[in-house]
């Protein structure tokens, strides 16, 4: 057995033991631990930002730029947001033991479904250090242990954040093994971790397509996919022009390097000749790539290829296509989309209802920016990822999505005939 294999087994077994202690700790103690973790994050601000500056400096020297560098960067404001997110998760209702549904059988058996933790969750992610605190808070709130394996580009940042969180956890007397950061970035260690199917209950990969494919190929543990965000906005013919322009601008420009930024804007044909030039003016700092119908209206657009419509740009680039109504928009999304987030801008409630019925992505919006496809914005406190797998969780994953349900049956002596 190689060195990494032994180390990963030891980490996973310790997490399994710790998960039972966290599950049994009770709602008040778990919440208290999270608040202590938030306090510790704030208290270790200088050390965390210092570690992050070293990661950012190395990334710049390695030629990293654009969205990847932007996602890596921490500052006082972002760290404050991380602290706030942990406190928000602490304040959420505790899901463990909650009865989801109950009924009584003709023979008198009382049957219910109650929430329990998943157990041990491994999160494998890239670049964004805030994921470390979000994931830890959500997993622990749901009574789970968590194993975190971040990318090499954020190793110092993640280690500093995890150390601060662990100090808060220990202050409440909960086992530190409930929150572990894999201490190496070696690829072999990740493969070994993915073989620990007896100890780990779920793996969530969060990053680029290469990471997702690697984890899915190598894991012996169930994988819940956080696939790319090829998000769409459909501007329907009755849309308020100002609202549509505001939403398109916010969805693309406010933070282009994240998975809920819009990557393709679909314009209903009857308004294309007026709306497309207005859109190009509003998105003057965005490189627009148009299909043939769009370029017939605005020849200055870069010609769009098939690949452009399937691309998650994560940059100030956006594809544009002209479509004939809701049905054509839904067909385009089905062909090129990634089941992440789509929006329709419309004043026609029938068009909105049809869009909601025909588009099956994990988050579908009416007259709102795609940037709201986020656990914190939707009231989940934070998110561990956005599931694009149609399993028990679909869309932003908060505390409840990190639990499962079991059957509890109460009888008074019934036997089966």
Phi, psi and omega in degrees: 000130183284168185300316181294321180301314179298317181295317181293321177297318179297316178298314184293320179293320178296322178295322179299314178297315182295327182299325180292321179294320179294317181298325183271355186293333182094158187297314184296320182288322177298317178296319179297320179298319180295319178294324175293324177295319177297316177302317182292322175303312180296320182292333182260023183306312184299315181295321181292314181292327177295315178297320180294322178299323178294319177297316181295319179298314178298320181296318179297317180296330179277000178090009178287136181207180175066218185301322181297317179291321180297321179290333181284331191288133171244146170219183183299321181295315180292323178295321176298321176296323177296317178299315181297321180296319178297319178294322178298319178295319178302325184278350181291154174301139179284128185276340191291128181088353180293138178273120181277323184200147176212151180202165180241132179278160180303333180275004178096351178296132176261117186248135175219160172245124184237147182282137174225160178295156172289324179125262179239126181243131174254126177247124179245119191215167183238145160069302194280107183295333180296339177299329181301311181284322178300311183295317180299314182297313183295315182297315181291322177301324180274010175081017181258164163263155183226138174246122185251129176232096180273176181280159181297330183293341181239023189299314181295316180299312181297321180295319179293320179293314180297322179296317178295317179296318180297323178297320177293320179297315181296326180297335177267359177081015176269151186296131180296338180292351177288344180222102183234136173258126178302124190277013179217151176258009181299132181298326180298325180294323178295318178299316180296321177298321182288354177265354186277062186287340179282333185258330185252134186265332184207140174244133176239108173273136182223105182170209182284174182300324182297317178296314181301314180296319181297313181296315182298322181290324191258352187274137169261006181251146176306136183245128174255113191278135169250088187278176184297158181257079174271083189269150184234150166237131174252117177268102185281158191301335181266005185300143170291121187301317181294316178301316181297316180295318179298316182291316178299316180298311181297318183294330182264317195262329188304319173203088189290341187269024181239163190288343179260013172284143180290141179243339177222133175248123179256131184243130179294135188305318184298339181249004189298321186292335177263322186283321184299312177299322178295322178295317180297322177293317182292324180260047185297334180266010180247134175281113181265133179243115188251153173284180185300321182292323178291320182287339174292332177273320184227086185299343181287348179294145174291134179299130180270138175259172174304318181297325180301320182286345178257005189264137167266100187290318185054037184202178180279061175223149182204137176272149180226136177220149175263130182230162182256077173090181185299316182300317180292323177297314179298321179294320177298315181296319179297324182286319188249345189286171182239017178066024182270276186216135177224153180222149171241137174251117188199156169251005183258109183295328177294319177296320179297314180297321179294319178299314179297326181284326188265338180262122189252022179294165187290336173224126179233132187237151174239120176057045178209154181292143176297342180294349176278357176283077188204136183303316180297317181292333181265008174091015180269000183086308176195185176217149175268348180163178176241109183286128171251012173264132183274070179247215181292339179237137180214115185103194180304133185255114175255208185296312184299326180289350177259021173236170170230179178239149174235162176272134171241125185240123180249122180233179174223045176109007181298142172230152184273134181287000000 
